[in-house]
Amino acid sequence: MRAFVITGPRAASVVAVARPVAGRGEVVVDVERAGVCGTDGEFFSGEMAYLRSGEAAYPIRIGHEWCGVVSSVGDGVDPAWLGRRVTGDTMLGCGSCVRCRGGRQHLCADRYEVGIRGGWPGALAEQLAMPARALHPLPDAVDPAAGALVEPGANALRAFTAAGVSTADRLLVVGPGTIGLLVALFARAAGASVALLGVEAGSVRFARSLGFAASTMDDPLPPAGFDAVVDASTGPDVPALALDLVEPGKRVVYIGLSEPPSTVDTRTIVLRDLTVTGVLSGSGALAGTIERYASGAVDPRPLVATTVGLDGVAEVLARRARVDGAAPKVLVDPRA
């Protein structure tokens, strides 16, 4: 089958690889759509931290945001999965450690991360092998574009949930990329008042096109006193800024990562009596995301700028920055 493989920094191509075979407890999925995200860009550029830590290595088949149709099942798997449209959890824990047994498989020290960590091949290919235990069925109301946005949506849903906002609360989201915009969509669906803050004028214009109040860092900062702030940015100074903009006694959620370490004065957290939460992965929120997409409460599809075939992925990764004012997400149809 055809697969997109990165062999080194800025070196990638579409090559023929062996089709996956479903082992015991596994299925093979015919991939309908896969998403391209910032992590994929870091693998292409060579900046991904896992490459330095040894948790990932070239060659690598990326792609952790996906949906598809189960085409074969291995021993021990219910044959009712055959023909079902599915997505799945990116984080594949060992299943036996204390973290996995406690429902925290996304923090398992020995976990695979599909298309990212430990060598588990990703979804930028015609087919993908997955453990059946990690699958989530997709209803017909969730089309391939929305299905490929379940994984980033689950990250955003966890961040929104941690923010604890509801009707009439004021939420500030810093970083109007895919995750930040999805947080904003979940919050608006819950009746919260949402503002976004970004660096690039184009991304701010796109957020405004979705009906959100949005401004750049060059504009006057919005007045402090938000009921929650979600940092979905890559800015090293934003974590400290978030602590200043939130109302004392309220919540700050960190889901973005900066390349240089950010600096936060914990005295600010203590003296303002803040609740601060970090979010890693969408594990635990996939089903809730699918439910909201299927009901129409949240429609992620306006975030898709374009869909390309495997042959167009390298160009997308090389460009990195999104087209000015365009939607942030590029999807891949491996069979196009």
RAPE-V776223 format. One record per helix or strand of 2 or more residues. SS is the DSSP state (2 for helix, 1 for strand). FROM is the first residue (numbers start at 0). TO is the last residue. If there is no record, write none. Layout:
# RAPE-V776223
ss = (SS,SS)
from = (FROM,FROM)
to = (TO,TO)
This chain:
# RAPE-V776223
ss = (1,1,1,2,2,1,2,1,1,2,2,1,1,2,1,2,2,1,2,1,2,1,1,2,1,2,1,2,2,1,2,1)
from = (1,10,25,37,48,64,78,84,90,97,104,111,126,131,134,143,149,169,177,192,200,212,225,237,245,265,274,285,300,303,309,328)
to = (7,15,35,44,52,72,80,87,91,100,106,112,130,133,136,146,162,173,188,197,208,215,230,244,253,270,277,294,302,307,318,331)
